Amino acid sequence: MSIFSETLAYLNDPANYTGTDGIPYRTVEHLAISGAAVGIGCAVALPIGLWLGHTGRGGGVTVLVSNVSRAIPTLALLTIFATISAIGFGNRATIIALAIFAIPPLLTNTYVGMRDVDPEVREAARGMGFSGWGLLTRVEVPLALPLIAAGFRTAAVQVVATATLAALVGGGGLGTIINDGFGQQNRGEIFAGGILVALLALLTELSLALVQRLVTPRSGREQRSARPVEAADVPESAAVA
């Protein structure tokens, strides 16, 4: 049998859709792990990015944190956290490692989105009596939202794709299908697991691209593309602490 025939045989087997080892259960588990990691990443990165962007400080720190975080392999973090007794093997180590992996695009895009707000708009808002908090929540954040959404989209897609590594440290998700396939030397199961992960990442990308488009004003779409901002894209003026 060819690998495609073996893959179709695996995907068409009703037994692979039931129980805790079934595809539906593993898909939900994969999404839960990814959602928890991105949620923690947002809880850490968004407040810091909003504050730094609002005050105009810490551009250099933002670049440094993003670059350092990107340079650390996720598998290395998984291994480190899994060997710490307080964390242990399983989903907990995976979620912590993936949360760290999600922080750079969230932090960078939030900071750059805030700094991209037109200074004249800020001055006009202050002239209308907006305080620091009102300026942040009613002027700066709405204008920065397209870039923040782009960072969220990048982080989510990366995490969904990388969460496959959870199986290597005793975690769950779709990676267990691939891992089991290697253990049983089942090419169809391995290939099917890879396809499922790719489809889930693609679905995440398309869904969040739609959300990003919805929160981007029409004028903003014409003037610029709210693409994910890399650390190297931070303007030099904004990178001066």
C-alpha positions in Angstrom: 0.0 0.0 0.0 1.1 3.6 -0.7 1.4 6.1 2.1 -1.7 7.9 0.7 -3.7 4.6 0.9 -2.5 4.0 4.4 -3.5 7.6 5.4 -7.0 7.2 3.9 -7.4 3.9 5.7 -6.5 5.5 9.0 -8.8 8.5 8.5 -11.7 6.3 7.3 -11.4 3.9 10.3 -14.3 4.7 12.7 -12.3 3.4 15.6 -10.0 6.4 15.3 -12.9 8.8 16.1 -13.9 7.4 19.5 -12.4 7.5 23.0 -9.6 9.6 24.4 -7.3 8.6 21.6 -9.7 9.5 18.9 -9.2 12.4 16.5 -12.0 14.6 17.9 -10.8 14.3 21.5 -7.2 15.0 20.5 -8.2 18.0 18.4 -10.1 19.5 21.3 -7.2 18.8 23.6 -4.8 20.4 21.1 -7.0 23.5 20.9 -7.2 23.7 24.7 -3.5 23.5 25.1 -3.0 26.2 22.4 -5.7 28.4 23.8 -4.3 28.3 27.4 -0.8 29.1 26.1 -2.0 32.0 24.0 -4.1 33.3 26.8 -1.2 33.3 29.2 0.9 35.0 26.6 -1.7 37.7 26.2 -2.0 38.2 29.9 1.7 38.8 30.1 2.5 40.6 26.8 -0.5 42.9 26.3 -0.4 44.9 29.5 3.4 45.4 29.1 3.1 46.3 25.5 0.2 48.7 26.1 2.0 50.5 29.0 5.3 50.7 27.1 3.6 52.0 24.0 1.5 54.5 25.9 4.4 55.9 27.8 6.8 55.8 24.8 9.4 54.0 26.8 11.1 50.7 26.6 11.5 50.3 22.9 15.0 48.7 23.4 13.6 46.4 26.0 10.8 45.3 23.7 13.3 44.4 21.0 15.6 42.6 23.4 12.9 40.5 24.9 11.5 39.6 21.5 14.8 38.6 20.1 15.9 36.6 23.1 12.5 34.8 23.2 12.7 33.9 19.5 16.2 32.6 19.9 15.3 30.0 22.5 14.1 26.7 20.9 10.6 25.6 22.1 11.8 22.0 22.4 14.6 23.1 24.7 12.0 25.0 26.9 9.8 21.9 26.9 12.6 19.7 28.1 13.7 22.1 30.8 10.2 22.6 32.2 9.4 18.9 32.0 12.4 18.1 34.2 11.4 20.6 36.9 9.6 18.6 39.5 7.2 21.4 40.4 6.0 21.4 36.8 6.6 17.8 35.6 5.8 16.1 32.3 2.6 16.7 30.5 0.4 19.6 29.4 1.6 22.0 32.1 5.2 22.1 30.8 3.8 22.4 27.2 1.6 25.3 28.1 4.3 27.3 29.9 6.8 26.8 27.0 4.2 27.7 24.4 3.2 30.8 26.3 6.8 32.0 26.3 6.8 31.3 22.5 3.7 33.4 22.1 5.0 36.5 23.9 7.3 38.0 21.2 4.8 38.7 18.4 2.2 39.8 21.0 4.5 42.2 22.8 6.2 43.6 19.6 2.9 44.2 17.7 1.2 45.8 20.7 4.1 48.2 21.3 4.5 49.1 17.7 0.7 49.5 17.2 0.6 51.9 20.2 3.6 53.9 18.9 2.0 54.1 15.4 -0.9 56.2 16.7 -0.6 59.7 15.2 0.8 62.2 17.7 -1.7 64.8 16.4 -4.5 62.5 17.3 -3.2 62.1 20.9 -2.9 65.9 21.2 -6.4 66.4 19.9 -7.7 63.8 22.4 -5.9 65.6 25.3 -7.4 68.9 24.1 -10.9 67.3 24.4 -10.2 66.4 28.0 -9.1 62.8 27.8 -7.0 61.7 30.7 -4.2 59.1 30.5 -6.6 56.2 31.0 -9.3 57.6 28.7 -6.6 58.3 26.1 -5.4 54.8 26.3 -8.7 52.9 26.2 -10.7 55.2 23.9 -8.1 56.5 21.5 -4.9 54.6 21.4 -6.1 51.0 21.8 -8.8 51.2 19.1 -6.3 52.7 16.7 -3.7 50.1 17.6 -6.1 47.2 17.4 -5.3 46.0 13.8 -1.6 45.5 14.7 -2.5 43.9 18.0 -4.8 41.5 16.2 -2.0 40.8 13.7 0.3 39.9 16.6 -2.4 37.7 18.1 -2.9 35.9 14.8 0.8 35.2 14.4 1.1 33.9 18.0 -1.9 31.7 17.7 -0.9 30.1 14.4 2.7 29.5 15.7 1.4 28.0 18.9 -1.2 25.7 17.2 1.5 24.4 14.9 4.1 24.0 17.6 1.8 22.4 20.2 2.5 19.1 18.4 5.6 18.8 20.4 3.5 18.3 23.6 3.5 14.5 22.8 7.3 14.4 23.4 6.9 15.3 27.0 3.8 13.2 27.8 1.3 15.9 26.8 -1.8 15.5 24.6 -3.1 17.0 21.4 -2.7 15.9 17.8 1.0 15.3 18.3 0.2 12.0 20.1 -1.2 10.7 16.8 2.1 11.3 15.1 4.1 10.0 18.1 2.0 6.8 18.2 2.5 6.4 14.5 6.2 6.5 14.9 6.0 4.0 17.8 4.0 1.6 15.7 5.8 2.4 12.4 2.5 3.3 10.9 3.1 5.6 8.0 -0.5 6.3 7.5 -1.1 7.4 11.1 2.0 9.7 11.0 1.0 11.3 7.7 -2.6 11.7 8.9 -1.5 13.4 12.1 0.7 15.8 10.1 -2.3 16.6 7.8 -4.6 17.2 10.8 -2.1 19.6 12.4 -1.6 21.5 9.2 -5.3 21.8 8.6 -5.9 23.1 12.1 -3.1 25.7 11.8 -4.5 26.7 8.4 -8.0 27.0 9.8 -6.7 29.1 12.7 -4.9 31.4 10.2 -7.9 31.9 8.0 -10.3 32.5 11.0 -8.0 35.1 12.6 -7.2 36.7 9.3 -11.0 37.4 9.0 -11.1 38.8 12.6 -8.1 41.0 11.8 -9.8 42.3 8.7 -13.0 43.1 10.7 -11.1 45.2 13.3 -9.1 47.0 10.6 -10.7 50.3 9.4 -11.3 50.5 5.7 -8.9 53.4 5.4 -6.2 51.4 7.3 -6.5 48.6 4.8 -5.9 50.9 1.9 -2.9 52.7 3.6 -1.1 49.7 4.9 -1.4 46.0 5.4 -1.7 45.1 9.1 0.9 42.3 8.8 2.6 40.7 11.7 5.5 42.9 12.8 8.8 41.3 13.4 11.2 42.6 16.1 13.4 44.0 13.3 10.6 46.2 12.1 10.5 48.3 15.3 11.5 51.8 14.2 14.9 53.0 15.5 13.3 56.0 17.1 10.9 53.7 19.0 13.8 51.4 20.0 15.5 54.1 22.1 14.6 53.6 25.7 
